[in-house]
């Protein structure tokens, strides 16, 4: 088995606040539904993340800061002592394997169900998700969420700050505040889910307020150098319709540009879009870019060329998702130009168990793979 090393800026070291990263490849947060029913990470999750410790940075899957924020069954939390202890076992294993981890903090808002957490979901306005929701009894119609009061908002901001402290206690280097993909913070940003007439709704300055308050509270709790923010401009997942994408994100980025955060994580980044260029211009710190690879099959290179294009366009780190799911040794494979495992989408979520989770082969366990002299898999 002969591999030709492939030169790429993806494999150069980088700094992220106080962290020295050995490469610029970030494992994106990927919900996999393998926690216990109580939200405690178990041995499978420990093994899964340790397998992928050669990433420059792992951003662990979304963990809920409180019980009502849970989206689906078997989602990890970070609001109980048992959950903190479970995550500590994960971070210890990843650190022992040479890796570094942040934890994503996510509140589902209207993306949740009473059958999952026993409560009525909360949201900026009582606008239900017009889709079914995965629950312990299968997919069910979403319920009308309860509109958050100002006291609810303050309590939720405090829950995010406490969850961030818990994450540091669990051994994470920092946290990523999730303001993307149609979950609670994104619901506040978007016109079709935020009909409020108080200071948390209406104009862009009101709709970005909740995200800004959460980020500032988290940064105040654990330090801005340990705090990242994830956004997904224009993303319509979970039936989000922002309405004024081009106004929301420049304002949000500008508001937080002097906060000294560890990074801004931009989902589905496209260097050809004017909004990408404006966000890069306005954001003075580290930009993690997740390439827009489409919803079809994963490219044969796992997103490598798209990532390199983003680095050329000013991104600092590149976050890949599906490629890391299917390739525990993704960095090694990309560095060598070795073939990648295909993603078995059937086992990505909701199925539980080790199949499609812990059983993807590494190069060391894959017989007969070869690489052409130019470093591209045949």
Secondary structure as GFF3:
##gff-version 3
##sequence-region A 1 378
A	DSSP	three_ten_helix	9	11	.	.	.	ID=ss1
A	DSSP	beta_strand	14	16	.	.	.	ID=ss2
A	DSSP	beta_strand	19	21	.	.	.	ID=ss3
A	DSSP	beta_strand	25	27	.	.	.	ID=ss4
A	DSSP	alpha_helix	43	51	.	.	.	ID=ss5
A	DSSP	beta_strand	57	63	.	.	.	ID=ss6
A	DSSP	three_ten_helix	67	69	.	.	.	ID=ss7
A	DSSP	alpha_helix	81	96	.	.	.	ID=ss8
A	DSSP	beta_strand	101	105	.	.	.	ID=ss9
A	DSSP	alpha_helix	114	117	.	.	.	ID=ss10
A	DSSP	beta_strand	122	123	.	.	.	ID=ss11
A	DSSP	beta_strand	132	135	.	.	.	ID=ss12
A	DSSP	beta_strand	138	141	.	.	.	ID=ss13
A	DSSP	beta_strand	146	147	.	.	.	ID=ss14
A	DSSP	alpha_helix	150	169	.	.	.	ID=ss15
A	DSSP	beta_strand	174	179	.	.	.	ID=ss16
A	DSSP	alpha_helix	184	189	.	.	.	ID=ss17
A	DSSP	alpha_helix	204	207	.	.	.	ID=ss18
A	DSSP	alpha_helix	209	222	.	.	.	ID=ss19
A	DSSP	three_ten_helix	224	226	.	.	.	ID=ss20
A	DSSP	beta_strand	227	231	.	.	.	ID=ss21
A	DSSP	three_ten_helix	237	239	.	.	.	ID=ss22
A	DSSP	alpha_helix	245	256	.	.	.	ID=ss23
A	DSSP	beta_strand	263	269	.	.	.	ID=ss24
A	DSSP	alpha_helix	274	282	.	.	.	ID=ss25
A	DSSP	beta_strand	287	291	.	.	.	ID=ss26
A	DSSP	alpha_helix	304	312	.	.	.	ID=ss27
A	DSSP	beta_strand	317	320	.	.	.	ID=ss28
A	DSSP	alpha_helix	322	326	.	.	.	ID=ss29
A	DSSP	alpha_helix	330	336	.	.	.	ID=ss30
A	DSSP	three_ten_helix	345	347	.	.	.	ID=ss31
A	DSSP	three_ten_helix	363	365	.	.	.	ID=ss32
###
